[in-house]
């Protein structure tokens, strides 16, 4: 059954990124961005990172009880004024979530959950959004981890 990522999971994920002072982080579902009802909402200053919580699949881990294993995931958009800058920002994101030298992901801390290391599932090349003026470039990566009740 698909379930939305919880607010606590998204907050833990966001805090990992906000530990880097170079990253200006917004979440699509947290009310950080202006709503569509506003006539011309101001865009955040470039560069910025936009987190979009995705729906996850939960799995029954045992037949005798309600223990449910989850796979919360997020689409992370690194938005900047140029292709090079978008790639650089995504590098900062990846360094926070999967530090060098080994690129083993960090495990988000979520109260009441046992979490495993983050993994990057997908990464796009640079995309251009020319519907805004000025046009912006962005890179999208998908990150997820395993999470079970403590």
C-alpha positions, -999 to 999 in steps of 0.1 A, spaced: 0 0 0 13 34 -9 17 58 20 29 94 20 63 101 37 57 114 72 65 149 83 90 136 108 108 117 81 109 147 58 121 170 86 149 146 94 159 145 57 157 183 55 179 187 86 206 166 70 207 191 40 204 222 62 236 212 80 254 227 50 251 265 52 255 268 15 221 251 9 188 270 10 163 242 14 125 242 7 99 214 9 70 213 -15 45 201 12 57 222 41 42 255 31 77 270 24 68 281 -11 41 305 -21 8 290 -31 -6 290 -66 -33 314 -54 -8 342 -51 -8 362 -84 30 363 -89 47 346 -61 83 357 -56 108 329 -64 136 321 -39 170 335 -46 192 312 -66 206 286 -60 182 266 -39 172 230 -32 136 218 -34 126 186 -17 95 168 -29 84 139 -7 73 109 -27 49 80 -18 66 49 -4 58 12 -5 53 -4 29 60 -41 33 48 -65 60 80 -79 76 64 -107 96 32 -126 95 25 -125 133 24 -88 139 19 -52 126 56 -44 121 58 -26 88 90 -19 69 89 14 48 109 29 21 104 67 23 118 86 -7 123 122 -19 129 139 -52 156 165 -47 158 194 -72 190 215 -72 180 247 -89 205 274 -101 212 300 -128 234 278 -150 241 241 -157 274 242 -139 259 258 -108 230 233 -107 256 204 -109 277 220 -82 246 224 -59 237 187 -65 272 178 -56 268 197 -22 235 178 -17 251 144 -24 281 153 -1 256 159 27 236 127 21 264 104 9 297 118 22 330 111 6 352 92 3 330 60 3 296 76 -5 279 55 22 247 73 29 239 87 63 210 73 83 183 100 91 173 101 128 136 97 132 121 92 166 104 58 170 120 44 138 151 24 130 165 38 98 191 26 74 215 46 53 202 68 25 208 57 -11 206 76 -43 182 58 -67 183 81 -97 200 112 -110 191 132 -141 213 153 -163 209 191 -163 174 202 -173 163 237 -183 131 254 -173 126 283 -197 90 289 -186 104 313 -160 123 345 -166 152 342 -163 154 305 -172 168 282 -146 187 250 -147 181 221 -124 192 185 -116 169 160 -100 180 131 -78 159 106 -59 170 94 -24 154 68 -2 161 47 29 146 18 47 127 25 79 111 2 105 93 7 138 118 7 168 
